[in-house]
Amino acid sequence: MTAPNLARRLLTETPGWSTTADVIVVGSGIAGLTVALRSRAAGLSVLLVTKTDLSAGATAWAQGGIAAALGPEDCPDEHITDTLAAGVGLCDPSAVRVLAEEGPEQVRSLVDLGARFERDHHGDIALTREGGHRRDRIAHAGGDATGLEISRALLAALDRIVQDPRIEVIEHALVTDVVTDDEHRACGVMLHVLGSGRQGGVGLAGGRAIVLATGGLGQVYAATTNPPVATGDGVAAALRAGAEVTDLEFVQFHPTVLWLGRSASGQQPLISEAVRGEGAILRDVTGRRFMSTRHALGDLAPRDVVAKSIVAAMADTGAEHVWLDARHLGRQFLERRFPTIVARCRDHGIDPVADLVPVAPAQHYASGGIRTDHLGRTTVESLYACGEVSATGVHGANRLASNSLLEGLVWGQRIAEHLSDRLNDGPTAAKPPTPRPAMMEHRGRPGLLESTARAFVQSAMTGGAGVIRSTSGLTELRQRLSALATERTVVTPGPRTWETTNLYAVATVLAAHAQARTETRGGHWHSDHPDRDDRNWRGRLVSRLGPDGTLQTWFEHFDGPAEHQSREHEDRAPHGGAEWTEAR
Ligand SMILES: Cc1cc2nc3c(=O)[nH]c(=O)nc-3n(C[C@H](O)[C@H](O)[C@H](O)COP(=O)(O)OP(=O)(O)OC[C@H]3O[C@@H](n4cnc5c(N)ncnc54)[C@H](O)[C@@H]3O)c2cc1C
């Protein structure tokens, strides 16, 4: 079946104001803040825009920590081995090498910036273990509040340069689209600022480089650990700008999300993997341990393995959750090591000190996203992507725990360094782009989606493209999404309708990829094709939008053995991969 046409621009009002900067950074998580701070330090002028408050993204929610080979017995090569194993043959090993080798220095630079990680009794950064890691390599802060501490340190650094006229910060600014020039280079963004005054309403910002650091897409599902801002805006905007997206079918469902009943929706409390790292045990509802027979790493197997095992245990027992048993870790330890998690459980009437904690998988992380190279460059010139919104090749079919904060940090630094080289030598000022009519005018269908369609998309995605997928479920999902397209009407532009339209675009591509990939691998579990199929499927599904909004999807098979594939922008043919046909 074919995908419905998607909008090529989001309908907005005519821009009432404009501004310019060398670098426009969209998003204020670890990725966006790193690019913004380091680009400014390199002498570039920066405009940082963020959808709500500066700290509203996933970064501040990260619990477990940040992975890096910092321990005396560890080394980047071991970090690489674990990351490649988690990615099930689809990582780009050269990207993983960049992550693992540059990671330790970048974590130390966070410390220099002011981030306070926990220390061991020698005064070194204390390291713990998470699923899929064979070494203690997770630096953490505030017990289980690592992301909050990293976000605090980065925002404090931003605060220290608040008087600098060459960095401008606009909060409550939703970027609707990336603007491209006649030669199809990114040259600005359209944004809507909730507020009044000089920069209220719709504006146009011109930049010599545009960096999308908009985070995840968890809100495309009914239940997710992601915050409300995670509506996939960056992936949708990149598609509309003509960029390629890849690996969207690989959705990581975190195995241990607090189960609050079948009708719970929106952002759900996460019980970090670090709790199992410290010795907590999974049991089915009859009290039986089930992970030891399923994987050599037992309760600390990679996330996809644990999520699938939990779903199997739930099916075996007819229950809607399993138990996480942390009681033997003791009150003192649990309250000191996991203060946030303990408090959040107690808010819901569950005390991990005395009670078994009900958990079930929920959407957690997008392993795919906007395709980039090792410098964060997308397939549209001057458009970059960084952090969870990007697909650098680091995660393959499944992200290794605590690699995502690190990826935002490492690629944030790389992008800033590259922009400094590229822009400091080039022509000076950025110009406000000339708005083209298509940016503002709704030209018939497809248009914006009513915000009421959001719940429909979320429940359809949870039903059809959740932890376990099937041919019939995916077919039905795509039919439901297509039907929604025909019901679309011209609605009043605004944040809720823009977000809903973005969720719809992301859902459409994700569902198309999931249906196409007739195998089981990493974050994609297809019950009618339960085996990994390297002969046909060791490679990437890639999509982009055609000029009329049609979705073009193709498959690029990796050459050579699983451990040696590497794909750089230069040596791949963006349009030369095997043409995808729906019948395959
Ligand atoms: C509960 C939870 C726990 C986690 N634990 C860990 C962990 O322990 N270790 C780890 O490595 N990873 C963890 N992760 C994943 C990790 O937190 C994220 O992948 C990472 O923080 C993403 O950083 P980012 O900068 O890419 O995006 P985010 O931090 O999500 O920031 C995205 C930013 O973009 C802004 N934005 C979005 N759309 C727009 C728009 N249209 N216009 C303007 N601004 C926009 C948002 O407001 C936000 O500021 C966890 C995630 C969650 C949800």
Ligand as a Chemical Component Dictionary entry (heavy atoms), coordinates in Angstrom:
data_LIG
# 
_chem_comp.id                   LIG 
_chem_comp.type                 NON-POLYMER 
_chem_comp.pdbx_formal_charge   0 
_chem_comp.three_letter_code    LIG 
# 
loop_
_chem_comp_atom.comp_id 
_chem_comp_atom.atom_id 
_chem_comp_atom.alt_atom_id 
_chem_comp_atom.type_symbol 
_chem_comp_atom.charge 
_chem_comp_atom.model_Cartn_x 
_chem_comp_atom.model_Cartn_y 
_chem_comp_atom.model_Cartn_z 
_chem_comp_atom.pdbx_ordinal 
LIG C1  C1  C 0 12.952 9.493  31.145 1  
LIG C2  C2  C 0 14.179 9.426  30.283 2  
LIG C3  C3  C 0 15.356 8.913  30.801 3  
LIG C4  C4  C 0 16.504 8.855  30.012 4  
LIG N1  N1  N 0 17.663 8.405  30.558 5  
LIG C5  C5  C 0 18.808 8.472  29.823 6  
LIG C6  C6  C 0 20.057 8.145  30.403 7  
LIG O1  O1  O 0 20.149 7.818  31.569 8  
LIG N2  N2  N 0 21.159 8.233  29.613 9  
LIG C7  C7  C 0 21.116 8.607  28.297 10 
LIG O2  O2  O 0 22.151 8.669  27.627 11 
LIG N3  N3  N 0 19.924 8.926  27.741 12 
LIG C8  C8  C 0 18.794 8.882  28.465 13 
LIG N4  N4  N 0 17.602 9.229  27.892 14 
LIG C9  C9  C 0 17.608 9.708  26.512 15 
LIG C10 C10 C 0 18.207 11.107 26.485 16 
LIG O3  O3  O 0 17.731 11.827 27.589 17 
LIG C11 C11 C 0 17.839 11.846 25.223 18 
LIG O4  O4  O 0 18.055 11.048 24.094 19 
LIG C12 C12 C 0 18.684 13.098 25.094 20 
LIG O5  O5  O 0 18.573 13.878 26.256 21 
LIG C13 C13 C 0 18.235 13.890 23.894 22 
LIG O6  O6  O 0 18.883 15.124 23.927 23 
LIG P1  P1  P 0 18.577 16.156 22.785 24 
LIG O7  O7  O 0 19.367 17.378 23.092 25 
LIG O8  O8  O 0 18.750 15.506 21.478 26 
LIG O9  O9  O 0 16.998 16.443 22.920 27 
LIG P2  P2  P 0 16.138 16.988 24.138 28 
LIG O10 O10 O 0 16.873 17.052 25.405 29 
LIG O11 O11 O 0 14.859 16.236 24.121 30 
LIG O12 O12 O 0 15.849 18.482 23.700 31 
LIG C14 C14 C 0 15.053 18.756 22.573 32 
LIG C15 C15 C 0 14.808 20.246 22.541 33 
LIG O13 O13 O 0 14.188 20.627 21.327 34 
LIG C16 C16 C 0 13.109 21.495 21.603 35 
LIG N5  N5  N 0 12.161 21.429 20.489 36 
LIG C17 C17 C 0 11.467 20.348 20.057 37 
LIG N6  N6  N 0 10.720 20.693 18.977 38 
LIG C18 C18 C 0 10.952 22.000 18.739 39 
LIG C19 C19 C 0 10.455 22.933 17.790 40 
LIG N7  N7  N 0 9.572  22.613 16.827 41 
LIG N8  N8  N 0 10.886 24.226 17.862 42 
LIG C20 C20 C 0 11.774 24.613 18.823 43 
LIG N9  N9  N 0 12.261 23.768 19.743 44 
LIG C21 C21 C 0 11.865 22.475 19.689 45 
LIG C22 C22 C 0 12.582 20.989 22.926 46 
LIG O14 O14 O 0 11.754 21.932 23.552 47 
LIG C23 C23 C 0 13.900 20.735 23.651 48 
LIG O15 O15 O 0 14.438 21.933 24.143 49 
LIG C24 C24 C 0 16.453 9.294  28.666 50 
LIG C25 C25 C 0 15.270 9.800  28.147 51 
LIG C26 C26 C 0 14.140 9.883  28.939 52 
LIG C27 C27 C 0 12.886 10.448 28.355 53 
# 
loop_
_chem_comp_bond.comp_id 
_chem_comp_bond.atom_id_1 
_chem_comp_bond.atom_id_2 
_chem_comp_bond.value_order 
_chem_comp_bond.pdbx_ordinal 
LIG C1  C2  SING 1  
LIG C2  C3  SING 2  
LIG C2  C26 DOUB 3  
LIG C3  C4  DOUB 4  
LIG C4  N1  SING 5  
LIG C4  C24 SING 6  
LIG N1  C5  DOUB 7  
LIG C5  C6  SING 8  
LIG C5  C8  SING 9  
LIG C6  O1  DOUB 10 
LIG C6  N2  SING 11 
LIG N2  C7  SING 12 
LIG C7  O2  DOUB 13 
LIG C7  N3  SING 14 
LIG N3  C8  DOUB 15 
LIG C8  N4  SING 16 
LIG N4  C9  SING 17 
LIG N4  C24 SING 18 
LIG C9  C10 SING 19 
LIG C10 O3  SING 20 
LIG C10 C11 SING 21 
LIG C11 O4  SING 22 
LIG C11 C12 SING 23 
LIG C12 O5  SING 24 
LIG C12 C13 SING 25 
LIG C13 O6  SING 26 
LIG O6  P1  SING 27 
LIG P1  O7  DOUB 28 
LIG P1  O8  SING 29 
LIG P1  O9  SING 30 
LIG O9  P2  SING 31 
LIG P2  O10 DOUB 32 
LIG P2  O11 SING 33 
LIG P2  O12 SING 34 
LIG O12 C14 SING 35 
LIG C14 C15 SING 36 
LIG C15 O13 SING 37 
LIG C15 C23 SING 38 
LIG O13 C16 SING 39 
LIG C16 N5  SING 40 
LIG C16 C22 SING 41 
LIG N5  C17 SING 42 
LIG N5  C21 SING 43 
LIG C17 N6  DOUB 44 
LIG N6  C18 SING 45 
LIG C18 C19 SING 46 
LIG C18 C21 DOUB 47 
LIG C19 N7  SING 48 
LIG C19 N8  DOUB 49 
LIG N8  C20 SING 50 
LIG C20 N9  DOUB 51 
LIG N9  C21 SING 52 
LIG C22 O14 SING 53 
LIG C22 C23 SING 54 
LIG C23 O15 SING 55 
LIG C24 C25 DOUB 56 
LIG C25 C26 SING 57 
LIG C26 C27 SING 58 
# 
